[in-house]
Every structure is written in C-alpha cells, then in structure tokens.
Amino acid sequence: MAKAATKVTETGALRVRGSGVQTVYDALRREIVELSLEPGAGLDEVTLAQRFKMSRTPVREALVRLANDGLVTQLPNRNTIVAPIDFGNLPVYFEALTLMYRVTTRLAASGRTSASLAAMRRYQAAYSRAVAEDDVPGMIGHNRDFHVAIAEAGGNPYFTTLFTRLLDEGRRLLRLYYYKSFDNHLPDKYVDEHDAIVSAIEAGDAELCEKLAHEHANQIVAQIQAYISQDRTKRLAL
C-alpha cells in the first residue's frame, strides 16, 4: 500500500498532502455557516494563507470547494466573497428544497437497506444529542447528514447531489431560523418528526414517507418565511 505524501510545515510538523485544503475548507465552512463570516465578506487568498500558515494553493482549492457548495462566490475580477443570501430567490429555492424532501424520502421507502437505515439512525441520534445540548452547529450538520443519508438510500445519485447542494446552501438560513425562532432551543417535535420519517422508511410506506417529508419541509419553510417577513417589516419601520 502506498504511503500518503507528507510535507514538513514551517513549525516542523508533518502534514499529509491534501490535509491543508481540508483544514481551510472546514474552518471557513464552519465560520460561513455560523455567520461568523457575514454574507458578502471578502476572502483574500493572501490573508487566508497567512492565517493558516500555508501556501495559497490549498487556500485556493478550498475556496473552489466552497464555491461548489454555494457558500462563496468567485467574482470575475478573481476576488472571492462569502455568498450573499439571495432573499429574492428564496421562493424557487424553497420549491426545489420541498420537492427534494418529498422525492428522496419516498424513494428511500423502496431503496432502504439495513445499512442505510443504520446510517439514518446514527445521524438521527447525533441530531437528537445536539438538540438536547443546544448545539446549533451540530443540529445543522447532523440534520444535513440525516437527510443526505435518506437521499442516498433512495439510490438516485442525481437527486442526492441536488438535495445535498440545496441543504448546504440552506445552512445559514437554518442558523438564522434556530436563533430567531427558538433562541437556539429547538423543540423536541423536530426530533420526533425525524423518528417518524425513519419508521415510515423502515416500514416501506412510500405514501406516508412523502406525506411526513412534505409536512416537515413545509413547517420549516413557513417559519423561515415568517421570520424574514417580520425582519423586513422591522427594518421598514425604522
């Protein structure tokens, strides 16, 4: 078996080739999702390279990955910014997101295996712990992984890719949603809804799967829309 290539860093530590990209990607992704890096904020390669104590190449590769996730925007002048949240485009985004919830959950009813059900339960258990601990980044990440596992169980890689992209693009909306709607204390009913979806998938009940997924998506979308509407009204009142 070939050994992974390594490189000695300026501090003398060994770093596996490619791990620098992952380090930058993970750090920036977390900061973007948690809104520590605000929408529209500039991401300068030189500054980031200095921050992470590495060359610009892994930084550039990490930014390309983030662009593929829809979390950063690479401008024609070669500058990169944190992707703005396009509130005007949200109706079509919600339409696509809701459809993917329904389709992927329905397909999982016929495509599920013992391994895919185990993956769903594993991510659901992690999500449940995050809810109990008010761990917002954990809630967002495990919620995403839970629904991706459902999509993968359905067996259509095109749906999985599209749904994953939509879930990733919506992470910042979830961050606002959890904070503004629940002050980061998410009700247990969202855990219960996930459990009900897994039970319906295990039972192979496609109609119930789609119904539960549709209701789950609709209530999330409705509350995000209500928050956005209230926030805009407050700003107009000022």
Secondary structure as the mmCIF struct_conf table of DSSP 4:
data_model
#
loop_
_struct_conf.conf_type_id
_struct_conf.id
_struct_conf.beg_label_comp_id
_struct_conf.beg_label_asym_id
_struct_conf.beg_label_seq_id
_struct_conf.end_label_comp_id
_struct_conf.end_label_asym_id
_struct_conf.end_label_seq_id
HELX_LH_PP_P HELX_LH_PP_P1 ALA A 2 ALA A 5
STRN STRN1 THR A 6 VAL A 8
TURN_TY1_P TURN_TY1_P1 GLU A 10 THR A 11
BEND BEND1 GLY A 12 GLY A 12
STRN STRN2 LEU A 14 VAL A 16
TURN_TY1_P TURN_TY1_P2 ARG A 17 GLY A 18
HELX_RH_AL_P HELX_RH_AL_P1 SER A 19 VAL A 33
TURN_TY1_P TURN_TY1_P3 GLU A 34 LEU A 35
BEND BEND2 SER A 36 LEU A 37
TURN_TY1_P TURN_TY1_P4 PRO A 39 GLY A 40
STRN STRN3 GLY A 42 GLY A 42
HELX_RH_AL_P HELX_RH_AL_P2 GLU A 45 PHE A 52
TURN_TY1_P TURN_TY1_P5 LYS A 53 LYS A 53
BEND BEND3 MET A 54 MET A 54
HELX_RH_AL_P HELX_RH_AL_P3 ARG A 56 ASN A 68
TURN_TY1_P TURN_TY1_P6 ASP A 69 GLY A 70
BEND BEND4 LEU A 71 LEU A 71
STRN STRN4 VAL A 72 GLN A 74
TURN_TY1_P TURN_TY1_P7 PRO A 76 ASN A 77
BEND BEND5 ARG A 78 ARG A 78
STRN STRN5 THR A 80 VAL A 82
HELX_LH_PP_P HELX_LH_PP_P2 ALA A 83 PRO A 84
HELX_RH_3T_P HELX_RH_3T_P1 PHE A 87 ASN A 89
HELX_RH_AL_P HELX_RH_AL_P4 LEU A 90 GLY A 111
HELX_RH_AL_P HELX_RH_AL_P5 SER A 114 ALA A 132
TURN_TY1_P TURN_TY1_P8 GLU A 133 ASP A 134
HELX_RH_AL_P HELX_RH_AL_P6 VAL A 136 GLY A 154
TURN_TY1_P TURN_TY1_P9 GLY A 155 GLY A 155
HELX_RH_AL_P HELX_RH_AL_P7 PRO A 157 GLU A 169
TURN_TY1_P TURN_TY1_P10 GLY A 170 GLY A 170
HELX_RH_AL_P HELX_RH_AL_P8 ARG A 171 PHE A 182
TURN_TY1_P TURN_TY1_P11 ASP A 183 ASN A 184
TURN_TY1_P TURN_TY1_P12 ASP A 188 ASP A 188
HELX_RH_AL_P HELX_RH_AL_P9 LYS A 189 ALA A 203
TURN_TY1_P TURN_TY1_P13 GLY A 204 GLY A 204
HELX_RH_AL_P HELX_RH_AL_P10 ALA A 206 ALA A 237
#
